[in-house]
Amino acid sequence: MRWRMRLAAVALCLGTTSGATFAQRLDDSASPRQTIQAPQVHSERGLSLADDEQARFAVLSFGRIEYKLATAAYKGRRARIDLVIPAVVRGLMAPDGLQLRWRGGRLFADGEGRGGERVPVWSGIVADAWMIDTLELTARLELRKLDLRDTSFGFESYFQIEVLP
């Protein structure tokens, strides 16, 4: 009897959410990733990390990065696009040890977020099959949260789209 009540509750919840939309990852494979240069790295005071014995943060400046998002499936629909910062970052002991900041180009809004967060960068009616814009991207790493045993630091942020009513 109890399992039937639980099953009924689950069915009711599923029934009430069936009309909801969910965020989906956007295809950005057409983005010109080959043009991304190795970041400039310095301390929070603008000094070389090797020269700054009091450094608490490493700042990685990636410069302007172009993104080309495939939005054809959403053309004519109202939507929101978020930048997703991964919660698991290779070489980092905790997701809050990473903070991203960016300045948008023509379409994307400026913003910032930490590991594990989704941050809105655009909202409106999708007008074209491709949404192309740039972000001037900077990452800030808390040095005490780096896993010094893992020298393969790296992460890949990505975009999600959610169709709005």
Stockholm file with secondary structure:
# STOCKHOLM 1.0

chainA/1-165         MRWRMRLAAVALCLGTTSGATFAQRLDDSASPRQTIQAPQVHSERGLSLADDEQARFAVLSFGRIEYKLATAAYKGRRARIDLVIPAVVRGLMAPDGLQLRWRGGRLFADGEGRGGERVPVWSGIVADAWMIDTLELTARLELRKLDLRDTSFGFESYFQIEVLP
#=GR chainA/1-165 SS CHHHHHHHHHHHHHHHHTTCCCCEECCCTTSCGGGCCCCEEEETTSSCGGGCTTCCEEEEEEEEEEEEEECGGGTTSEEEEEEECCSCCBTBSSGGGEEEEEEECSSSCCEEEETTCEEEEEEEECCSSEEEEEEEEEEEEEGGGBCTTCCCCBCCCEEEEEECC
#=GC SS_cons         CHHHHHHHHHHHHHHHHTTCCCCEECCCTTSCGGGCCCCEEEETTSSCGGGCTTCCEEEEEEEEEEEEEECGGGTTSEEEEEEECCSCCBTBSSGGGEEEEEEECSSSCCEEEETTCEEEEEEEECCSSEEEEEEEEEEEEEGGGBCTTCCCCBCCCEEEEEECC
//
